Each structure stands twice: as C-alpha cells, then as structure tokens.
Amino acid sequence: MIDVVFLLIIFFMTTARFARLTRAEIDLPIEKGEQHEAPDEAGLIINITRDGAIIVSDRTVDLRRLEEIVHREIRRSPDRPPRQLKMLIRADRHTDSARLNQVVTMLRSLGVGSVRLATQVP
C-alpha cells in the first residue's frame, strides 16, 4: 500500500511540474473571452513573451523551429486533418502585434484550423 501511495505522490509531483513548464510568466490581455462550462483541450501551447520570444514546452524557439514542432504535431495524429488541431497562444499583452501575427499566419499556412488566444478574465 505504501508503494502505491509513493508512486501516486511521484506522479502528481511530476504532472504538476509539467503543467508549470507549459505556462511561461506572461501578462495576458484582460478580456472576458469565451465562457465555456467545460474547459476545452488546449493542444499545443505557444507562449509569446513581452520581448517577442516564442516559448514552447519551456524552450525558446524561433519561427522556423515552431513550424517544425507544429509539423510534428500534425504527423503525430495522421487520422485528424490539420484543421482539427487545437493550438493555444498565450501572448503577453505588451508584445508587438506583428510577432503574434507572424505566428498566427504561419499556423494558418500549415492548415491549423483552431487557434485560440488566452486572456485573463477581469
């Protein structure tokens, strides 16, 4: 029984650490946004910091590397077309909108159909 409890503790500590890694410290825009009772699957989380750096899974990447990551996500689920993939962009509200536009344009050119922007509820 103690072994099971020990394994559960390790599991929860690992998953809590992974959840923190996908979310960079970003000052999100303050907007009401969509209100859903059940949270939707986030999919790939793309963070854009105040200075325009793109962070995916706690790694800073450039636009070309981000495109490779998205291609990998598309290949990972060949039974789903790219338009059904879900991406969440967490962009700092003080970042240059041109950087956000570059990311969204790149995702659209790859056929990604669902791109959501994270906001902070006022």
C-alpha positions as CSV (number, residue, x, y, z in Angstrom):
1,M,0.0,0.0,0.0
2,I,2.8,2.4,0.8
3,D,4.4,1.7,-2.6
4,V,1.2,2.7,-4.3
5,V,1.0,5.9,-2.3
6,F,4.6,6.7,-3.0
7,L,4.0,6.2,-6.8
8,L,1.0,8.4,-6.7
9,I,3.0,11.2,-5.0
10,I,5.7,10.9,-7.6
11,F,3.0,11.0,-10.4
12,F,1.3,14.1,-9.0
13,M,4.6,15.9,-8.4
14,T,5.7,15.2,-12.0
15,T,2.4,16.3,-13.6
16,A,2.3,19.5,-11.5
17,R,5.8,20.3,-12.7
18,F,4.9,19.7,-16.3
19,A,1.8,21.9,-16.1
20,R,4.1,24.8,-14.8
21,L,6.5,24.2,-17.7
22,T,3.9,24.8,-20.4
23,R,3.0,28.2,-19.0
24,A,5.6,30.9,-19.1
25,E,5.2,34.1,-17.0
26,I,3.1,36.2,-19.3
27,D,0.9,39.3,-18.6
28,L,-2.2,38.2,-20.6
29,P,-4.6,40.7,-22.1
30,I,-7.6,41.4,-19.8
31,E,-10.7,40.4,-21.7
32,K,-13.9,38.5,-20.9
33,G,-13.3,36.0,-23.7
34,E,-15.5,32.9,-24.4
35,Q,-17.2,31.4,-21.4
36,H,-17.5,27.6,-21.6
37,E,-18.7,25.4,-18.7
38,A,-16.3,22.6,-19.6
39,P,-12.7,23.5,-20.4
40,D,-11.6,22.7,-23.9
41,E,-8.5,20.7,-24.8
42,A,-5.6,23.1,-25.1
43,G,-3.5,21.2,-27.6
44,L,-0.1,22.7,-28.3
45,I,0.6,25.8,-26.1
46,I,2.6,28.6,-27.7
47,N,3.8,31.4,-25.4
48,I,4.9,34.8,-26.7
49,T,6.7,36.9,-24.2
50,R,6.8,40.7,-23.9
51,D,10.0,40.9,-26.0
52,G,8.6,38.6,-28.7
53,A,10.4,35.4,-27.8
54,I,8.4,32.2,-28.6
55,I,8.4,29.6,-25.9
56,V,7.0,26.0,-26.4
57,S,7.4,23.5,-23.5
58,D,9.8,25.7,-21.6
59,R,12.1,26.1,-24.6
60,T,12.7,29.3,-26.5
61,V,12.3,28.7,-30.3
62,D,12.4,30.7,-33.4
63,L,9.6,30.8,-36.0
64,R,11.2,28.1,-38.2
65,R,11.6,25.7,-35.2
66,L,8.0,26.4,-34.2
67,E,6.9,25.4,-37.7
68,E,8.8,22.1,-37.3
69,I,7.1,21.5,-33.9
70,V,3.7,22.1,-35.5
71,H,4.6,19.7,-38.4
72,R,5.5,17.1,-35.8
73,E,2.1,17.6,-34.1
74,I,0.4,17.2,-37.5
75,R,2.3,14.0,-38.2
76,R,1.6,12.7,-34.7
77,S,-2.1,12.4,-35.4
78,P,-2.5,11.4,-39.1
79,D,-6.1,10.4,-38.6
80,R,-7.0,14.0,-37.9
81,P,-6.6,16.7,-40.5
82,P,-4.6,19.8,-39.5
83,R,-7.7,21.9,-39.4
84,Q,-8.9,19.9,-36.4
85,L,-5.7,20.5,-34.4
86,K,-6.1,22.9,-31.5
87,M,-3.5,25.5,-30.6
88,L,-3.5,27.9,-27.7
89,I,-1.4,31.1,-28.0
90,R,-0.6,32.9,-24.7
91,A,0.7,36.3,-25.9
92,D,1.8,39.0,-23.5
93,R,-0.4,42.0,-23.8
94,H,2.7,44.2,-24.3
95,T,4.2,42.2,-27.1
96,D,4.4,43.5,-30.6
97,S,1.3,42.5,-32.5
98,A,3.4,41.8,-35.6
99,R,5.0,38.9,-33.8
100,L,1.6,37.5,-32.9
101,N,0.5,38.0,-36.5
102,Q,3.6,36.0,-37.8
103,V,2.8,33.1,-35.5
104,V,-0.9,33.0,-36.5
105,T,-0.1,33.4,-40.2
106,M,2.3,30.5,-40.0
107,L,-0.2,28.3,-38.3
108,R,-2.9,29.2,-40.9
109,S,-0.5,28.4,-43.7
110,L,0.0,24.9,-42.3
111,G,-3.7,24.4,-42.2
112,V,-4.3,24.6,-38.5
113,G,-7.9,25.5,-38.1
114,S,-8.4,26.3,-34.4
115,V,-6.1,28.9,-32.9
116,R,-7.2,30.4,-29.6
117,L,-5.8,33.3,-27.7
118,A,-5.6,33.1,-23.9
119,T,-6.9,36.0,-21.9
120,Q,-7.2,36.9,-18.3
121,V,-10.7,37.3,-17.0
122,P,-11.2,40.8,-15.5
